[in-house]
Amino acid sequence: MSRTTYRCTCGARLEFKQDLEKEFGTTTPNWKCSDCGTPVPSQTAEKISHQDPS
C-alpha cells in the first residue's frame, strides 16, 4: 500500500500524524496543518493519521 502525502498551501509536506493537528468539538474531527493551521481535507487527513513513520 502506498503512503498518502499532502502538500499544504504553506508548503509543508504532511505525511504522518504529528504533521496534523486534530480539532475537537464537532461530530467528526477537523484536521489542520500543524505548521500553519490550514484545514486539511478530512479523507486525506484520516489516511495520514493512520500512517506509521517506520
N, C-alpha and C positions, 0 to 999 in steps of 0.2 A: 504494500500500500504506500502510495506517495505522500509526502508531507504537504500540508497546507501552509502557505505563507500568504501574507497580506502586506501590501505597501501602503502605509498611511500617507495622508496628504502632507504630513510634516517631514516625510522621507524615511521614517522609522520602518524597519522590517519586522513585522510581527510573526513570530514562529512558535513561541512557547507561551505557556500560561503566565509566566512572570512578565511577559510583554503586554499583558492585558490588565485592565482594572475593571472589576465587576461592580456594578451599581445595583443596589437592592432597593426595594420599596415598590416594585411593580410585580405583576403576576409572573412575568418572565424577566430574567435578569437582562439588563442592558450592559453591553461591553464597550469599553473605551480604550484608546491607546494610552498606555501608562506614561508615555512621554509628554503628550500634549492634551489628552482628554477628548480627542475627536472620536465620535461614535464609530464603532466597527460593525459591519453587517452581522447580525446575530448568528446566522447559519455558519459563516466563516469563523466567527469568534468561538463558537461551540466546538468546532473541529480543532482549532488551535489549542483550546483549553484542555483538550484530552491528549495532546502530544507530549511525549516524554523527551527531554533533552538528550538522553543516552541513545 
